[in-house]
Amino acid sequence: MSAMDRDLAGFTLLQVTPALDTGGVERTTLDIADAVVKAGGRALVASRGGRMETELASVGGQLVRLPMDSKNPLIQAQNASRLLTLIRTEKVDLVHVRSRAPAFAGLWAAQQAKLPTVATYHGLYNAKTSLKRWYNGVMTRTDRVIANSEFTRAHILATHKIAPEKVISIPRGVDLRRFDPAKVTKDRVDSLRRLFRGEGDFDVPLFLLAGRLTRWKGQAFLIDAIAAAVLSGAPPISVAFAGDDQGRHAYREELEGKIALNGLADRVRIVGHCDDMPAAYLAADFAVVPSLEPEAFGRTAVEPQAMGIPVLAANHGGTAETVVAGETGWLASPGSVTDWAISLSRAAQCPLTLRQKMGEAGRARVAALYSREAMCSQTLKIYRDLWSQRHG
């Protein structure tokens, strides 16, 4: 960070987010908490908590445990009252909301305390009714709105009546100190390679799909594409799905049945949540992001590039910004089994020298455009500007 980013002594930030389990929202929440503390401020996070709360404490952030994940209006009304008390007790200077349901509570409390507010639009929040548009619009009723990609910013401006100067595009950042191939030991990689491949052939190209098990992320679709590739006589590939089902047990069972039905048990594995994603990407030959709906940003297309791994992604949304076809990976038509079957085969047959060249280009591009430092610096600038305005 620059010297400018170390002048937040006396500043207290309150971030409001549903939970701290896993995902891009949670990771960004922790990154910003860490940056605020390093800049001399205090970082509070109102949340249900979760597996990442220990990490929050380790960077100097403070968890305020509240049921912010609830969509029950009565519970959110109680949260609003508790947040107002928290704001007054802890002398909070700015409130940053990161999800719609808890945003109602967070913004009400901030308005009562006459505090500046920021929202990050982490998703696209599509709406088919005026009521849903009003509900989604809570994320634009703040002093500044952060869009996590140019794609998301365009969506916000097209959907909501908001002044363009209030909406600022700040791409999600990758911690290049953590996602550094040179810092990952061989033992870590080998352990995950065995997990991902099981009894499969270690010479077969391995694709890693990282992300929670949910239909729009494309796991079921990818199985269909792999089956189509097999029927076409394409060379064999392996795929690992790394992510929780988060209670979607029926979907996981559907995936397992689809794998068995297509005779892909030795090629497709569901390995569950993975904490060591830097090693996970190095344990694979390629990352794959077949999302059926546009990703607002697509962290799982950027992190592997930081590790020097080429990416095959759907050609829409944020991934169309972060993956450069022919340079850092490949882009395939969203939802097209035929195009994905061809693209998987094409990537699998990519010569090692070209893969390495793509990996180097991807890492350089992430360092230039998607670093954690750049994201934190731009976000803290927004905080600093609003804090300064509040104090005249």
N, C-alpha and C positions, 0 to 999 in steps of 0.2 A: 504494500500500500504506500501511497505518497504521504508526505508529511501532513498534508491537508486532512488526511483520514485519521489523524491521531488527536483531533481537537474536540472530542465529544465528552470531555470530563464534565460531570454534572448532568448529563443527558440520560434519561431513562426511557427505554423503548418497551412497549407491550405489544407482542405479536399474539394474534388470536387464530388458532388452528384446531381442527377437530381432534387429531390424535398425533402421536409420535411413534407410529409403528414402522412403516417403511414406505419409500416413494419419493418422488421429486419434490412435492410440497414440503414434506418433513425435512428432506436434505437441505433445501433452500432455507427453511426456518433456522436450522442449526448453523448453517454457514453465516447467515446474517447476525445471529446471536454472537457467534465467535468474533465477527468483524467489529461489532459494536463494543464488545468488552475490550478488544485489543485497541480500540480507538479511545478508550478511557471511560466509556459509558456503562450502563447497566442494561441487561437484557432479560426481560420477563417473558414467559410464554404461558398463556392460558390455554390449557389442553387437557384432554382425558389422560394423556401420557401414553406410554407404550415402550417397546423395546429400545427406542432411541433416547429415552430420558436420561439414562446414565451418561451417554455421550454429551447431552446438553449440559449436564452438571460439570463434565470434564472440561468444557470450554468456558466455564464461568457463568453460564446461563442459569436462570432460576425457573423451575416449573411451578406454576400455580394450577393445582389439579382441580379442574371443573369439568362437568359433563358437556363440553363444547361440541361433542360429536352428535348430540341429540338434535333431532328435527322437531321435537315436541315443543310447540309454542309456549306452553306453560313453563317448561324447563328453561327455555331460552330467555323468558322474561325474568326468571330467577337469576340466570347467568348475568343478565344485564345489570341487575341491582348489585350483584356481587362484584362485577367488573368496575362499576362506578365507585364502590367502596375501596376496591384495590387501587384504582387510579388516584384517589384522594390520599389514601394511606401511604402509598409508595411514591407519590409525587411524579406520576408518569407524565412525560412530555409529548408523546406521540403514540398513536395506536395504528398498527398495521394488521389488517384482516386478510386472511388467506383462503376463506371458503364462505359459501353463501349463507348457510343457516346460522353459524356463529357470527357472521358479519352483522346481522340485525342487532344482536346483543352488543357487540363491540362498538358499533357506530352510534347506537343510542347512548351508551355510557360516555363515549368520547364527546358527543354533542352536548350532553349535559355538563360536562366538565370544560367545554369550549376548547377542546384539543384539536390539533391538526391530525388528519387521517390519510392513510395510504391503503390501497388495495392491490393485491397481485392477482391478475386474471390467469390462473394456472391451467384452466381448461376452456373449452369453447362454449359450454353451457347452451346448447341448442334449445330452442323453444318453438312450439307450434301454436301456442295460445298467448293472448295478451296477458293473462295472469302469470304465466311462466316467464314471460319477458320482464314483467314487473319484478318478479322474484329474483331473476338473474341480475336485474339492473341494480340491486343493492351494491354490487361490486363496482359500480360507477359513481356512487353517491359519496365520493371521497374527494379530498383536495387533489390527489394525484392517483392515477391508475397505472400500474406497471403491467405491460403485456410481455409475456415470456418469449415472444418471437414477432417478427413483422407480420406473419400470417395471423397471429392472434390479434395484433393491433388493428389490422384491416377488418377483422371480424367484429371487433368492438365498435369501431366507427360506423360500420355498416348496419349494426344492430341497434345501437343506442344513440340517443340524442345527447352528445357530449362534445365539448370543445376539443378539437384535435390536439391542442397544446397541452391538455391535461393528461393525455395518454402517451406514455413513454415506453418505447420498446427496450427492454433489457433482457437479452437472452440468458437463460439459466447457465450457471457457471459450473465447470468441472474443476475439482481440486487436483491440479497437476502434480502436487507433491504426493498425493495418495495414488493417483492414476499415472504412475511412472513405471514403465517396464523394468527399469534398472533396479528398482527397489523390491521387486517381487522375487522371492526365493524359488528355486527349482522344486523344493519339497511341497510348497503351497500349490504350485501348478500341477505337479504330478498327482497329488491327492485328488484334486478336482477332475483331472483328466480321467482317472479311474472311475470316479463317480459318474461322470457324464457318459462314458462309453460302456460301462458295465463289462459284459463279455464280448462286446463288439470288436470289430477289426480296427486296430489303432492306425492303420494306414488309410482308412476311409476318411475323406474330408468331414469335419465336424462343424455344424452350425449351432450357435447358441441363441436361443430366444429368451431374453431376460424380461421378466415382468409378471405381474400377478395373473393368475389364471382367470381370465374373463373373456367372453366370446369376441368382443370387439378388438382385442389384442391379436387375434388371428391364429390361435393355436390349432383349432379344429380345421380352419381353412388351410393351414400349412400342411397338415396331415393329408388332406385331399390333394394338394399340389405335389407332395412327395409320392403319393400313390400313383398319380398321373405320370410323374417322371419315371417311376419304375415300369409302368406299362409301356412307355415309349422306348424302353431299352436304354435309358440313360445310365451312366455309371453310378454306383451306389453312393449314398451319403448318409451321415448320421446327424441327428438333431437332439439337443437337450433343451427341455423347458425348465427354466430356473425361476420359480416364483410360487408364492402361496396361493391356495384356492380361496382364502379369506372367507370360508364358509360356503363357497359354491361347490358343494360336494357332488351335486348332480352333474355339473359341467365336467368336473374331473373324471367322474365315472364315464361320462360320454366320451371323453378323450381316450380313456383306457380302452373302451369298447371299440372305438374307431381304429386305434392302433392294432388291436388284436384282429379285427375284421379284415384289415388290409395286409396282415402278415408282416407288420413292421416292428414287432417287439424287439428285434435285435438292432433296430435302426433309430427308434424314437423313444426317448426316456423322459419321464417326468421326475425331476430330482428335488423339487421343493425349494424353499427359501435358501438363498445363499448370501452370507454376510461378506464374503471375500470376493467382491466383484472384480477388482484388478486381476487377481489370479484366475478368476473364472474366464475372463476374456482371453487371457494368454493360453488357457487350456483348450481353447477352440481355435479353429482356422478362420472362421467367419462369424460375424454377428448377423442376425436376421430380425427385421422389424416389419412384419406383414400386416400391420394394423388395418382393420377394415374401415375404421373411421379416422379422419385426419388427427394426427397428434398435434396438440397445441405447440409443443416444442419437440419432445422425443429425446429424453435423456439417454435412453438405451441405444440410440443411434450415434450419440456423441461420445459417451464414455469409451466404447470399444475403439473408436478412432484415436482417442487419447492414448490408448494402449498399443496403437499401431496395427489394429485389426480392421480389415476391410468390412464394409457393411452392405448388405442387400436389404433395401427398404422400399416401402410403398411410396409411390410417386404422388404424394399429396401432403398437405399440411406442413408442419414444421420440419419433417424429415426431408422434404423436397428442398429445404433451405440448407440443412446441415450436411447432407450427403451429396457430393458432386459426382454425377455419373461419369464413369470412365476415369476418374481421378482418385477418389477416395472410396469408391465402391460402385454399386449398381442401383438403379431404380426400376421397379416393376409396376405394372398397372394394378391398382388396388382392386382386390377381389377377383382377379382373373386367374383361374386355376391354370389355364394353358400358358399364360405368360410367366407365371411363377414357376411352373415346372421347367420351362426353358431357361429361365434366369438362374434357378438353382443349379441346373446342369452346367450352364455357362460359367458360373462362379466356381463351381467345384473343379472345373478343368482349367482354371486360370493358372498359368505357370508361376512357380514360387517366386521368381525374380519380379514379376509384375505385382504379385501380392505384396511383396516387401516394399516395392516402390509406392503402391497405394497406401500402405501402412504409414510410411514416412510422410507422405503428403497429408494424410489425415491428421497425424499428430501435430504437424506444423500448423495446419488450419485451425485446429482446436485451440492451440496455444495463442494464435493470433486473434481469434474471434470469440471463444467460449470459455475463457478462464474464469475460475472462481474469483480471482482478484479483481477482474474487470467488472463482474457482476456486483460484487460487494462495494467497490468504489463508486459505481454509478448509483447504487441504492443509497449509500450513506450520503451522497451529495444531495439527494432528494430530502432526506431527513434533515440535513444541515440547513438547507434552504428554508424549509418549513419551520424549523425550530427558530431560526433567526427572525423570520417574519413574525412569529408569535411574540418574540421578546422585543419587537420594535426595531 
